Amino acid sequence: MAEESTHRLNPFRTAPNLLTLMRICLAPILVAAVWEGRFALGFGLFIAAGLTDALDGMLARLLKQRTMLGQYLDPVADKLLLSTLFLVLTHMGLIPARVTVLVFGRDVGILVVAAILYAAVGRREFNPSFLGKANTLVQLSAVAAVLLHQLTQSLWVAELRTIALDATMALTALSGVHYAWTASRRVGALSVDGHGAK
């Protein structure tokens, strides 16, 4: 019975984590389609990836299948998909280089701060803020608008692309500053607690 329960709760076999793993596997196919200029296929695969992103979170809540593995896999899947697409679309001249540099600069900065926090205080949990989630949503919207713009030259799509890219730069910078400020407060609070304990 215990073995059956362990098997049932295997984090690799929960529905939300399977969807996340599917999204990770979908990333290279999607990037290859965009790289080859097959934008209709790329856009369709990108929408499918976005749906799995929404579904895995919803299923995790409904089925009460939130796992530590899922908390790590989900942002990794998002970053893998978005980072490669930003790079490819920038190389193809479809996204301004300054946007991609800012996106990567923020992500590298967060990784450095996370590594420092882990080395200093052993903190492994870095829950995303509201700004961080909003930034990811805006980045997804920007990539979708850029891909859609390759399929139609409608004015509203062009305007949506511009707005989404501008919002990406603004939220990327804002969420990066917010993350650094939050991390510095945590380190300061833990340092005070540690000093007081002595």
Secondary structure, DSSP 8 states (H G I E B T S, - for coil): -HHHHHHHT-GGGSHHHHHHHHHHHHHHHHHHHHHTT-HHHHHHHHHHHHHHHHHHHHHHHHTT---HHHHHHHHHHHHHHHHHHHHHHHHTTSS-HHHHHHHHHHHHHHHHHHHHHHHHH--------HHHHHHHHHHHHHHHHHHHHTT---HHHHHHHHHHHHHHHHHHHHHHHHHHHHHHHHHHHHHHHHHHH-
